[in-house]
Amino acid sequence: MAAELSPEKLSETHRPTLDQALDAIRTRAYWSPHPEHPKAYGEGGPAGSLGAAEGKAAFDAVLNTRLDLGQPGTDGWTGGEVSPYGPKLGVEYPHADPDVLLPAMIAAMGGWRAAGPETRALVCLEILARISARTHELAHAVMHTSGQAFVMAFQAGGPHAQDRGLEAVAYAYAEQTRTPHTADWSKPQGKRDPLRLHKTYHAVGRGVSLLIGCNTFPTWNGYPGLFASLATGNPVLVKPHPRAVLPLALTVQLAREVLAEAGFDPNLVALAAERPGEGIAKTLALRPEIKIIDYTGSTAFGDWLEANARQAQVYTEKAGVNTIVIDSTDDYRGMLSNLAFSLSLYSGQMCTTPQNLLIPRDGVPTDTGHKTYEDVVTDIAGAMTGLLDDDARANGLLGALVNPDVRARLDQAAGLGEVALPSRQVAHPDFPEAVVRTPVLIKLDGTDPDGGSACLSECFGPVSFAVAVESTTAALDLLRRTIREQGAMTVGAYTTSPEVERAVEDVCFDESAQLSLNLTGGVYVNQTAAFSDFHGSGGNPAANAALCDGAFVSNRFRVVEVRRQA
Amino acid sequence: MAAELSPEKLSETHRPTLDQALDAIRTRAYWSPHPEHPKAYGEGGPAGSLGAAEGKAAFDAVLNTRLDLGQPGTDGWTGGEVSPYGPKLGVEYPHADPDVLLPAMIAAMGGWRAAGPETRALVCLEILARISARTHELAHAVMHTSGQAFVMAFQAGGPHAQDRGLEAVAYAYAEQTRTPHTADWSKPQGKRDPLRLHKTYHAVGRGVSLLIGCNTFPTWNGYPGLFASLATGNPVLVKPHPRAVLPLALTVQLAREVLAEAGFDPNLVALAAERPGEGIAKTLALRPEIKIIDYTGSTAFGDWLEANARQAQVYTEKAGVNTIVIDSTDDYRGMLSNLAFSLSLYSGQMCTTPQNLLIPRDGVPTDTGHKTYEDVVTDIAGAMTGLLDDDARANGLLGALVNPDVRARLDQAAGLGEVALPSRQVAHPDFPEAVVRTPVLIKLDGTDPDGGSACLSECFGPVSFAVAVESTTAALDLLRRTIREQGAMTVGAYTTSPEVERAVEDVCFDESAQLSLNLTGGVYVNQTAAFSDFHGSGGNPAANAALCDGAFVSNRFRVVEVRRQA
């Protein structure tokens, strides 16, 4: 084992961070060890971190190369990513023969199991530290696969994703160590000698864990499952979305480096890139070696995995329909600007973006007087127009449409109802091929069963519906029905009434959905912070797991007890 | 709310016990608040507890009556239990219309949710205390439904079952409170004001939890799921095995009493007794209201539940094949007597009873010299004969065969191989109709693919196989194959070799099975103690959950967060 990554050195470097993370998941106060500002990296930043120019250079250097990860069972090379901003990435990745790669991954389990929960956690933290140091490079990789604007790709794809990974490691460590490693058990027997046993308890991984990555947030949605499984003793096979391979391939490369340096088999983390149209997720998911699956993507494939990959623990995040209930507000301008930002960020291509704004048809009381349904719709449209008026700001907020499906949905949306705010094309100064479009806002009549039906399914992308409802009570009924039938990652509400607040809470408790109330400042309903906020609830159709809680980690390993007469 | 069950009073009475239970699941040292000795109950025992005569009288008084639980939707009465010892119980139970009962149970959830994790735990502890006070009565109910001998019915069906229920409450409480109820989150923004949110976190139940009880251990196998679900905010519908209704019906009655006295809706716990042949488990399991299922029983129905009750979290304990590997021993007599007891207890009708004894065909070294395969088999048979020679002792250990299926399997077992120890009928002095039979020991040749095949499936009941194998290495290969293909609740091994010990451990780690090494005294491989031992691992085909760990409770509720701008 290389001296620089001995358990002692790992402990010295990372144990304080692990302890802080363990504290954070208990208090749920704000905490992060990963700086958010791009200027915080490089000289004077985290050890060995690349600054802006170095990170860009590192990204450029990997383009048009073959990324050899040294994996067993590599039977060819594949690639073909094209940036939503236009350029072809030109990176080739190893294509794996699972009949060779999977046994090699299983062979790596014994040493990783024997290392125990603490060493596993510390190795994971070293991997995260290496990733953190390369945040600038990864930001470009995320930007040019997801279409996110650079700053968002940097923050959500960098520190926020790393936070979610670290959070998963903390939960995994806490869960594995809630049972002690040894216990001496002595049961009194009256006047006879007590019965005595010496017991040891061992966290054992389940088998190979498959991560099926997504296009929009390859690292943010990928790291929780990757690190939760690795920290609990499982090898992780990373199957990226074919349009978003690079961020996860670089991640796998760093993980393999660290594992080898720490004296473990690098095959504990491997990449499964696929050839165009190969659809290997379906094949891999049913392999008997695969015991855990993490998936973010469509409801159709998520449901298929849950129904068919019966040999595995399956954690899914699927489609949902997020709702904002507008009942009343004492900060009308704050509400408008908050909503305008929420609807615009990354062109609504977040699983947490609100889709349906439920507004009583007779209007709502506000601090600037009664506003009719038409007023509210006009004012939200106006706030969005103001926010996105300037092309530079619009580009920085919207990013590019991630793929042609989103663009097609946006183009079709105008037919779903009266357009309150049309979408406009924004020119990108650096990437003329980028498809940058402002969101469309569509009016729907929620009191007409046909008129409102479009809001009852997910329309992923920059499309929102301003739905006129009979009353706040009707809004809550529609909210309940929407969560129950379609699922929801987020719910928001604006109200000055304690009774309405209580009623919205009750719907969210009954239907298990995360609620944000009266957000009018710089926190948005679509953003959740690791260590404090839960992403999804795991209790409605949008996702069967939450990031991150005990349930997300506790079934990725089992405890095997060995007892001996003492 | 009745004054005697106010939250304050509940806390005063039960909080210290809850704290001790929380401590026990962390240290896993011996602990139990429930006395094991029958004489510990009644005068001078736990408050309000019935002594032996009172308990018997209470049991006699419920026979041949209609047990009205006051449940909504009762559309008739059903019963028909016959004791494995002969007598008809004659108790009638309410038959429920689920279209009425289930909505009433769901309507009870709001108040139970609002009570919070601590009050829910304390109410569960009061229910367990009432059950504990009626241990003598319940012991007769368990004896006359499971066929267990009285002392076993008393201990396993009483204090040990109550321990497992309390353990589940402790895990449920710990899991729900690992997230604080509130948090103030403040994220620095450089020179600007920090972003501030006030957050509250709420454990919300998933929906109605269905407990599908078993014939052999209605309370021991039933209480963990019942109390885990109730403590995490879910109403529990108890569907007992049609041959073992009474113990769970009395449990439901006590739970409903306590819930009402504490000011909660008694419909949080209800009974679903079925008419002969009705098969309501299958119907109930697919109802959309059912969100959690706990099941103990056959692999066929367990697999069906896992595949079909997709709207629910399904926790199953199914069939398995338990193995003992005999490599060597330094206490041959201790080994023989320990194994004889393990094979005889409750006529082998425990999911933890060893079935296959793997013995090298060339024999094993012991402290009393080398013993051939034939020696070992003869000596185990001799130890069993000695243990069960006396009818009174045999009756006290064996109990009665729980149902005709077990008897049929026992009768057929003689055809599976050479009989090393035949079964004999034991006369019961009090119950001439009881079918009491000593276990049969069958010799199999594990080196012959056909000769050894009988040992590769579960033969539930008083049937064990002494399997001759080529070597200890061959034994470990067969052990691995057996766990992987058939599952195992327990594994035992006898060896004086550290290398063999390590090799057995590795198989158990790889295949996720609980291991007992060199048991030669008063602890038996088929017994596990709550708060310290895990029952099953949840990682092999015998069960998808372990009693009790974080995974058993963490997905019975979800955490809903409400965040507000601060």
Interface residues (C-beta under 8 A of the other chain):
Chain A: I25 R26 T27 R28 A29 Y30 G110 R113 A174 E175 R178 T179 P180 A183 D184 W185 S186 K187 P188 Q189 L195 L197 K199 Y201 H202 V204 R206 E306 A307 R310 E505 D506 C508 F509 D510 S512 A513 Q514 L515 S516 L517 N518 L519 T520 G521 G522 V523 A529 S532 D533 F534 S537 G538 G539 A546 D549 G550 A551 S554 N555 R558 V559 V560 E561 V562 R563 R564 Q565
Chain B: I25 R26 T27 R28 A29 Y30 G110 R113 A174 E175 R178 T179 P180 A183 D184 W185 S186 K187 P188 Q189 L195 L197 K199 Y201 H202 V204 R206 E306 A307 R310 E505 D506 C508 F509 D510 S512 A513 Q514 L515 S516 L517 N518 L519 T520 G521 G522 V523 A529 S532 D533 F534 S537 G538 G539 A546 D549 G550 A551 S554 N555 R558 V559 V560 E561 V562 R563 R564 Q565
